[in-house]
Structure formats: structure tokens, C-alpha cells
Amino acid sequence: MRTLTSFAAAMLLALGAMFGEMAAITGERRSATTIALEPCVVVRISKATIQQKIGACDPFVRALIAILINNLSRVNERYATTNTV
């Protein structure tokens, strides 16, 4: 069993927050693990549902999402190489 002390807390999620969306959109492996610190309700939205919703968007919106994900991925990579957890 893992304990909270064996993980580094990178961020706390607020009510209504979403996580794991980048992996669902890009098809890549997820890059983080989420642990609930207190009882909560989690709603799973399937990769297929997310891809269907994005696929139904205007091509401009799809291109914008792709650009934003690419930018965020590059920032995350730079952060990971300059900071150790």
C-alpha cells in the first residue's frame, strides 16, 4: 500500500476540476497519478466520449486544442527536466 508521504503533491484539485484529459485527447500514457485526500465523487469520462466531442468541434477549435496541448506538453517537459520532485 502506498502512503501519501511516498508521493510528491504537485497540485491540489479544486471542486469540479478535471484530470487525465491530455492522455485521453492525445492517446499518450497519462503522466500523473491522482490520490484523493478525502472522500469525493469522481466521474469517469471515457476517451471515446472525449474524442467524439472534440471530433464534433469546428476544425478551428480542434486546431486550437492541438496547439494548446502541444504548448502545455512542452512546458511540462521543460519543468520536468529542471525540477526534481
N, C-alpha and C positions, 0 to 999 in steps of 0.2 A: 504494500500500500504506500502511495506517495503522500507526503505531507506538504502543506503549504510552504514550509520552510525550504523544501527542496526545489522550489520554483522561484524565479525572479518575477516580481509583479511589474510588468511593463506599463499596464494601464488598467484602470478600473472602468467598467462599462456602466453607463447610466441607464435608467429606466427607458425601455424602448430601443436600446442600442442593437446593432446588428454586428455579427462577426462571421467570418468564414466566407464572405461574399466574393472575395477576389478569387479564391480557389474555384468556386462554383462558376464564375464567369470565364476565367482563363483556362480551366481544366488542369491546372498545375496542382501539385500537392499543397495542402494547407501548410502554413508556415508557423502556426501557433496552436497552443492548447489553451482552452478556457476552463477555469475551475470556479464553481460557484462558492462564494464565501458565506452565503446564507440561502435559505430556501427561495426558489424562484420558479417562474414558469418560462419554459423555453419552447418556442415554436420552430419546428424544422421546416424550411422551405427547400424543396428538392432542387438539385442542379438543373433538372429538366424544366422545372417551372421558371426558374430564373432565366435560363437561356430562351425559353419561349417568350417571356415578357420582353426581354431585350430584342429578340428577333422581330417582335411586332412593332418596335420603335421605328421612328423615322431614321433613314440612313445617317443623317447628320448627327442625331443623338447617339446612335451606335458608334460612330466615328469618335465623337467626343468622349464617350465612356472608355473606348480603347485608348485614347490619348491620356486620359486621366489615370487609368490603371498603369499604363507604361511609366508615366511620370512618378507615380507613387512607388512602383516597384523599384525604380532607380534610386529614389530617396531611401527606401528601406534597405537596399543593398549597401548604399554608402554608409548608412547608420550602423548596419551590422558589422561592417569592416572597421569602423572607427570606435565602436563601443563594445565592450565586453559586458556580459550580464553575469 
